[in-house]
């Protein structure tokens, strides 16, 4: 009689447990939950993830984006291309070569700021496109600073300082 009761209890518990698994109330897979200040984001299975860096110059009159969600491992070419585009616009109406601006001589006319943002973008099961901002930093830029040198040096330092944050936020590539 005791064996029948024990066997019935085991079968009953296993049926309840199976029902919970089928209804997805119990899961054994990693859900990749990211805690945030206002709650948490459940990503589920992650299909793709990528590190991002954004940089923009902020002037009193407006702003100029240097990098928009670029690759932190290869940002210098994007900065070079953007500076070349800016210079092309500035030199368009200049006829004399000695008046032309070069990437090395392009500077700010007034105090400005360089805003840097590190992030990770995920494509996942529950969040088709989710971008996690890791850090935002604003660096003051004094009048007369050369834009190319100042930007490249500070972006490089920022990316180096973010390597640990990037590695802690990646689930697929470590």
C-alpha positions in Angstrom: 0.0 0.0 0.0 2.8 2.4 0.9 4.5 1.7 -2.4 1.3 2.6 -4.3 1.0 5.9 -2.4 4.7 6.8 -3.0 4.4 5.9 -6.7 1.2 7.9 -7.0 2.8 10.9 -5.3 5.8 10.7 -7.7 3.6 10.5 -10.8 1.4 13.4 -9.5 4.4 15.7 -8.8 6.0 14.9 -12.2 2.7 15.7 -14.0 2.5 19.0 -12.2 6.1 19.8 -12.9 5.7 18.8 -16.6 2.6 21.1 -16.8 4.7 24.0 -15.4 7.4 23.4 -17.9 5.0 23.2 -20.9 3.2 26.4 -19.8 6.7 28.1 -19.6 6.2 29.0 -15.9 9.5 27.2 -15.2 12.4 27.5 -17.6 15.9 26.1 -17.5 17.4 28.3 -20.2 19.3 31.5 -19.5 16.9 34.5 -20.0 19.6 37.1 -20.2 18.0 39.7 -17.9 19.6 43.1 -17.7 18.9 45.1 -14.6 18.2 48.8 -15.1 17.4 51.7 -12.8 13.7 51.5 -13.4 13.3 47.7 -13.6 14.8 45.1 -15.8 14.8 44.0 -19.5 14.4 40.3 -20.3 16.2 39.6 -23.6 15.7 35.8 -23.8 17.8 34.2 -26.5 20.3 36.6 -28.0 20.8 36.4 -31.7 23.2 39.3 -32.2 25.0 41.8 -30.1 27.4 44.6 -31.0 29.5 47.2 -29.2 28.8 50.8 -30.2 30.4 54.2 -29.7 28.9 57.6 -30.5 30.7 61.0 -30.5 29.5 64.5 -31.3 30.8 68.0 -30.9 28.5 70.4 -29.1 28.9 74.1 -29.9 27.0 77.2 -28.7 25.4 77.3 -32.2 24.6 73.6 -32.5 26.2 70.3 -32.8 28.1 68.1 -35.2 28.0 64.3 -35.1 31.3 62.6 -35.6 30.4 59.0 -35.0 26.8 57.7 -34.9 26.7 54.2 -33.3 30.0 53.2 -34.8 32.4 50.3 -34.0 34.6 51.2 -31.1 37.3 48.9 -32.4 37.6 50.9 -35.7 36.3 54.4 -35.1 39.2 56.5 -36.5 38.2 56.0 -40.2 34.7 57.2 -39.4 36.0 60.3 -37.7 38.4 61.0 -40.6 35.6 60.7 -43.1 33.4 63.1 -41.2 36.2 65.6 -40.8 36.9 65.4 -44.5 33.2 66.0 -45.2 33.2 69.1 -42.9 36.4 70.4 -44.6 35.0 69.9 -48.0 32.0 72.1 -47.1 34.2 74.8 -45.5 36.6 74.9 -48.4 34.0 74.9 -51.2 34.0 78.7 -51.6 37.7 79.3 -51.1 39.9 79.7 -54.1 43.4 80.2 -52.7 45.2 77.2 -51.4 46.7 79.1 -48.4 43.1 79.9 -47.2 42.0 76.2 -47.3 41.5 74.3 -44.1 43.1 70.9 -43.6 42.2 68.2 -41.2 45.2 69.1 -39.0 44.3 72.9 -38.9 40.5 72.5 -38.3 39.9 74.0 -34.9 37.0 75.3 -32.7 36.5 79.0 -32.7 34.9 79.1 -29.3 34.7 76.7 -26.3 32.9 73.5 -27.1 32.2 70.0 -25.8 32.9 66.5 -27.0 30.1 64.1 -26.0 30.9 60.4 -26.0 28.5 57.5 -25.4 29.3 53.8 -25.2 26.5 51.3 -25.7 25.7 47.7 -26.7 22.9 46.8 -29.1 21.1 43.5 -28.8 18.9 41.6 -31.2 17.1 39.0 -29.1 14.0 36.8 -28.6 12.0 39.2 -26.5 13.5 42.5 -27.6 14.0 42.7 -31.4 16.2 45.8 -31.0 17.4 47.0 -27.6 20.3 49.4 -27.0 21.9 49.5 -23.6 23.7 52.7 -22.9 26.8 52.0 -20.7 28.2 55.5 -20.1 27.9 59.0 -21.3 30.8 61.4 -20.9 31.1 65.1 -21.8 34.6 66.5 -22.3 35.2 70.3 -22.4 37.1 71.5 -25.5 38.8 74.9 -25.2 38.8 77.5 -27.9 41.5 76.8 -30.5 41.7 73.1 -29.9 42.3 71.1 -33.1 39.2 69.0 -33.7 40.8 65.9 -35.2 43.6 65.4 -32.7 41.4 66.3 -29.7 38.6 64.0 -30.8 40.7 61.0 -31.7 42.8 61.1 -28.5 39.7 61.4 -26.3 37.6 58.8 -28.1 40.6 56.4 -27.9 40.9 57.0 -24.1 37.2 56.6 -23.6 37.0 53.3 -25.6 39.9 52.0 -23.5 38.2 52.9 -20.3 35.0 51.2 -21.5 36.5 47.8 -22.3 35.5 46.2 -19.0 31.9 47.6 -19.3 31.7 46.2 -22.8 32.9 42.7 -21.8 30.5 42.6 -18.8 27.6 43.5 -21.1 28.3 41.0 -23.9 26.6 37.6 -23.6 27.6 35.9 -26.9 31.2 37.2 -27.5 33.4 37.5 -24.5 
